C-alpha cells in the first residue's frame, strides 16, 4: 500500500487565504461596476447592499420573490407572451 505524506492537506505559509474584504485587483467587486437597479424584469428598485462579510454583490432588490429563478421564469413568460403576440 502507498505511503501518504504526513502534512498532506495542510496549508503552507505561501497558500492563499480567503479575504473578507474586496481586493483592489478584483474588478467584479468594484462598486462602480455593480448594477444599481434590480435585474428582475420590470423592477427598478435598488439592489441589496453588499454583505459586510464579503462575497459577490447582489443583483436583486430586497423582495424575496426577486431572485435568479423567478427572474428567469419571468423572462421566459414574457418571451412566450411576446411570441404569441408576434
Secondary structure, 3 states (H helix, E strand, C coil): CCCCCCCCCCCCCCCCCCCCCCCCCCHHHCHHHCCCECCCCCCCCECCCCCCCCCCCCCCCCCCCCCHHHHHHHHHHHHHHHHHHC
